[in-house]
């Protein structure tokens, strides 16, 4: 019984320390592991939507994916990242010196 309790607590600890996930770049497995209430099928729908419609601009845009509701978004809002590679690249200075 003690081993079962330890195993259950360790599983909870993994979810509690999960890092935020970039829904614009992550694969379905990563999304499903990082977001609460998002299983593999919903995560695959997120990736498919992103590939067909483009990057998500706000966390609320996830509601456009079938099966993703406002409650799920609200529950995960602190773990949803939206940046893309172009957004984090430094701007080049065009001034000649």
C-alpha positions, 0 to 999 in steps of 0.5 A, a space after each residue: 500500500 505504501 508503494 502505491 501511495 508513493 507511486 501516485 504522489 510521484 505521478 502528481 509531482 510530475 504534473 505539478 512541475 510540468 513546464 509551460 508549452 509553446 502550442 505553436 511549436 510543440 508536438 502533440 505528445 508534448 502538448 498532451 503531457 503539459 496541459 491539463 485536460 488535453 489528451 493525445 487526440 485533442 493535442 493532435 487536433 491542436 497541431 492539425 489546426 495549427 498546420 492548416 490555419 496558422 499559428 495561434 495568436 492568443 490562448 483564446 484561439 485554442 477555442 477554435 479547435 474542436 474539443 477545446 473549450 474556454 474552461 480548459 483554456 482558463 485552467 491552462 492559461 499559465 502553461 500556454 506559450 504562443 511565441 514563434 521563432 521569428 518573434 524571439 529573433 533580435 531585430 537587425 540594425 540597418 544603420 551603417 557605421 
